[in-house]
């Protein structure tokens, strides 16, 4: 089992460009999450999904969109990137017991 | 709203000594509590969790944590620190009934000195 994988690992964007981050899990988990990690701030929830076809906003959703068309995949989109979105992005998945398993992260720099 | 506080940005411990990383929390209902560890340029690894039952929870790599409901604390402990324990540690909480993600503390850098 690969667990949770994220694509790409690194990306540099210019302000205003768009991109999509892909998260995939092979643990048949219902719940999936996108977080961002910034120095000294821990992890903050961007969006989450409690099942295929459902999404919901987290703590810091502005500037991001998500889609969960398949149970195993959760996509995070940036329509018009801003320097404030420079961060490390983590995807996670869990069953109903609540233990979240994290991917390796995507380091995004917006110039 | 739920919250987590990790009062120490950094904890320094000599190798072989016991270590404690502190965490206090606030939730409206019954808490589910977690500890994760992050090594440089890596994702978060699950260490242990408390959902219900025994207040002393044992986890990976010899770590344990004690749930204290009256003090709303969930401190991470290890009897004898290793240099390889040096990493960033996160405490996290969610409400028993919630599926809307974890609320994380800001993290504590644990440095084990040889």
Interface residues (C-beta under 8 A of the other chain):
Chain A: X4 X31 X33 X35 X40 X41 X42 X43 X44 X45 X48 X50 X56 X58 X90 X92 X96 X97 X98 X99 X100 X101 X102 X103 X104 X105
Chain B: X4 X9 X32 X34 X36 X42 X43 X44 X45 X46 X49 X51 X90 X92 X94 X99 X100 X101 X102 X103 X104 X105 X106 X107
